[in-house]
């Protein structure tokens, strides 16, 4: 990959997704593009760049983002977040439910990848709200069409469920048989609680009619430059109800980013309201 080819790819990815690819990502980009080039039977990165410059290449951008973006995830990744949702956030929100006349609890997994995060959250909410007359729903989005389709299917190999306790596997998954032996599928009841869609967080305004009580946008900001991080946090804040919560990755922080959120505990922030929750 020549300098000019990498610069073209880097600039195109930034303009369309705001993912920032520094010089240190050149080797990674080359390695990830190689598989796509083989699939297209394209002989060189130069030929691929020429394709992307044509009207016919517009549809290829979807695949470019698929191979460039990172989709590392796991069930109950950074599990103390889910424990905090269970032990503190949901009880606090339940206390406000009737007083503020909310119709349902709404959560958003803003970079859902292949679905492990929103389904983990769904298991927690199902357990917390099993005996409560409070409807709930999770929106789950990702920039990649491919992983959104994978997440919507809700089918996972047994080793992917290593962090899911046996009781939850029994309650929320169906074991595959025959050709599906070794696979588990999220139960229909739990899948019905999670709505998946493709979405660029920095593209058009999010098409949600109601604000959220809880947003998970974890391990995403590390791929953006400072200006983009500020824009993203501002957008996410606007999607929260007063007193709603934003969870970011444990390796992320809003320190140095202009925002109007309150720090509750590391990686947990809250939109200001009259109510409060002790860290």
Buried (B, 14 or more C-beta within 10 A) or exposed (E): BEEEBBBBBBEBBBEBBBBBBEEEBBEEBBEBBEEBBEEEEBEEBBEBBBBBEEEEBEEBBBBBBBBBBBBEBBBBBBEBBBEBBBEBBBEBBBEBBEEEEBEEBBBBBBBBBBBBBBBBBBBBBBBBBEEEEBEBBBBBBBBBBBBBEBBBBBBBEBEBBEEBEEEBBEBBBBEBEEEEEEBBBBBEEBBEBBEBBBBBBBEEEBEBEEBBBBBBBBBBBEBBBEEBBBBBBEBBBEBBBEBBBBBBBBEBBBEEBEBEBBBBBEBBBBBEBEBEBEE
